C-alpha cells in the first residue's frame, strides 16, 4: 500500500527542477543608455559602455562580450547557441544590436569597471528554499515516524 510516505519525494525533485528552469528562463541581455546588463543563471554582469570593446558570436553560436581590460569574454547564456538559434540567428542579431549600440553617439561616461554579482531570481530561489525545507521535513518525518 503506497501512502504519502512514498509520494512526498517527488515534491523536492519538482521544486529543484523548477529552480533550475526558473534560473534558465530569467537569463537575458538588457541595453540601457550607459550600461549593458547580462543576466546569466548564477552571475549578473553590469558592463558600462566605456568598458565594452565588442560583441561577437563564438564557434558554437554563443554571444560573447569582450571588455577592454579582460582577456576572457563574458558569455551571454540567453544567447547560448541552441539549435533554434542556428536557424533564426538570434545571437548574430544580438551581436549586431550591441555593436550598433556601441557605435551610437552617447554622453561620455567615466571609465567605470564592470561589476559582477550573484543573480537573484525570486521564484527560482524560493523554489530552491522550499525544496530544502521539504526535503528536511520529509526526512525528519520519516525518521521520527519509525517506519521505513
WOQUI-V481229 format. One record per pair of residues at least 6 apart in sequence whose ideal C-beta (glycine too) atoms are under 8 Angstrom apart, sorted by sequence separation. I is the first residue (numbers start at 1). J is the second residue. If there is no record, write none. Layout:
BEGIN
i: (I/I)
j: (J/J)
END
This chain:
BEGIN
i: (30/38/57/58/67/79/84/85/142/29/30/37/38/56/57/66/67/29/37/55/56/65/66/29/30/37/38/55/64/65/29/36/37/55/56/64/65/81/28/35/36/54/55/64/65/79/27/35/54/63/64/79/26/27/35/36/52/53/62/63/27/34/35/52/53/62/26/34/52/53/58/63/79/36/51/52/63/24/51/58/62/63/23/47/50/51/61/62/76/23/61/62/45/47/61/60/61/57/58/57/61/61/38/47/63/36/45/62/61/63/63/65/29/57/40/57/38/40/41/40/38/40/57/39/55/56/38/55/74/55/55/69/70/54/52/29/55/67/54/27/29/27/28/29/52/27/49/24/49/49/50/50/49/50/51/48/50/51/36/50/51/48/51/48/29/36/48/31/48/31/47/46/29/45/46/31/45/46/45/46/34/44/33/34/43/44/33/43/44/34/43/44/42/43/42/41/40/39/26/26/23/23/26/22/22/23/22/21/20/18/19/22/18/19/19/18/19/16/15/16/19/15/15/16/15/12/15/12/12/11/12/8/12/11/9/8/5/5/5)
j: (36/44/63/64/73/85/90/91/148/36/37/44/45/63/64/73/74/37/45/63/64/73/74/38/39/46/47/64/73/74/39/46/47/65/66/74/75/91/39/46/47/65/66/75/76/90/39/47/66/75/76/91/39/40/48/49/65/66/75/76/41/48/49/66/67/76/41/49/67/68/73/78/94/52/67/68/79/41/68/75/79/80/41/65/68/69/79/80/94/42/80/81/65/67/81/81/82/79/81/81/85/86/65/74/91/65/74/91/91/94/95/98/63/91/75/92/74/76/77/77/76/78/95/78/94/95/78/95/114/98/99/113/114/99/98/76/102/114/102/76/78/77/78/79/102/78/101/77/102/106/108/109/109/110/111/109/111/112/98/112/113/111/114/112/94/101/113/97/114/98/114/114/98/114/115/101/115/116/116/117/106/116/106/107/116/117/107/117/118/109/118/119/118/119/119/119/119/119/119/121/119/121/124/121/123/124/124/124/124/123/124/127/124/125/127/127/128/127/127/128/131/128/130/131/131/131/134/132/134/134/135/134/138/138/138/138/142/145/147)
END
